């Protein structure tokens, strides 16, 4: 079910992966994958079909910052996808359908990240966090 929300017990750590499988709607505009901590969003990952880009950013102290735009869109409307978010010591590495798609630097201690949220024009078939 979307929106999807789950608790990441014990928080994240280097070497941990999050796996998300599903199907993108034929008329999708956006999808959002968010990793939260107590006071903000540690990692916001949003494929934006209406803008043909992927946006990554964080939400800290009441504002969005550290925004990165990626013009390479690894997702296709109406298609199945497999996303793996790999947490390394310094970055989130996002793999889409077996290929490394994006890398984004940590701005929050991994252990503090304890919630995964998924929303948008997507049907989920499997989530492992």
N, C-alpha and C positions, 0 to 999 in steps of 0.2 A: 504494500500500500504506500502511496505517495500522498502527502508528505510522510517521510520515514524518519524516525528518530530512535537512536539507541545509545545506551550508556557504554562507554569503553572502560571496563573495570580495571583499575590499576593505572589508567592513563596509557599513553603511547610510550614507546621506547625505540631506540635505534634497533633496526633489524625487523621490526614489526611491519606487517603488511595488512592493508585493508583491501578486500576484493568486492567488487560491485558488478553484477551482471544484470542486463535488462535489454529493453527495446526502446529506441527513440520513437516518439510519435511522428507520423508523416507530416504533421503541421506544427512541429515543435518550434518554439521561439527561443527558449532557454532551459537549461538544467543547472541546478546549483548543488554542489557537494560542499558541505561545511564541516570543519573540525572546530569545535568550541572548547573554550576553557571558561572558568568562572566569570570572568569580566569581559569577554569578547569572543571574537572569531580568530582563531590562530591560522586558519587556512581556508580561504574561500576560492573555490574552483568552479568556474561557470562557462561551459560551452554556450556560446550565443549564436544561434543559427540566424537570427534576424540581423546580426552584424558580421557574420562569418568570421568570428574570432573566439578565442578562449581568454577569459580574464581571470587573473589570480590577484588576491589582495588580502589584507587583514583588517579587522575592526578593533581598534584600541582607543580607550579614553573618549568614546563617543564619536569617533570619526574613522572613515576609511583611509588607509594609507598603504604605501609600498605596492602600488598597483602596477601590474605588468600585463601587457597585451601581447598575445601570440596570434599571429595571422595564419598559422598552420592549423587547420581544423581536422582532427583525426576521427571525428564522428560523422555519421551519415544519417539523414532523415529516414525513418522507417526501417532502420537496420538494427540488428542485435549488436551489443557491445560488451566488452569485458574491460573493466578498469581495475588496475592494481596501483594502489598508492603505497609506495615503499618509503618507510621512514629511515633515513640514514642519519649519521651524526650531525650533519649540517643542513640537509635539504629534504624536501619531499620530492620523490621521483615518481612521476605519473606515467604509467604504461597503459596504452589503449590498444586492445586487440593484439597484444604481444609485442608492440613496438614502443620504445621510449618516446613519449610525446612532449613532456614538459618537466622542467625542474624549477623549484621555488625554494628559496632560502628560509630556514626557520627564523621566527622572530619571537617565539615563546618556548619555554622549556617543554619538551615532549611530555614529561610526566604530568604536567598540568592540563593536558588536553584529554577531556573525558566524555565528549559527546560527538556523535556523528549524526548529521542531518542531511537528507536528500530531498529535493523538491524539484518541481518543474514538469515538463511534458515528457514523462518517461514512465514505463512500466518496469518494475523491478522483478527479477526472477530469483536472485540470490544476493545476499549481503553477508560478508564475514568481516567482523571488525575485531 
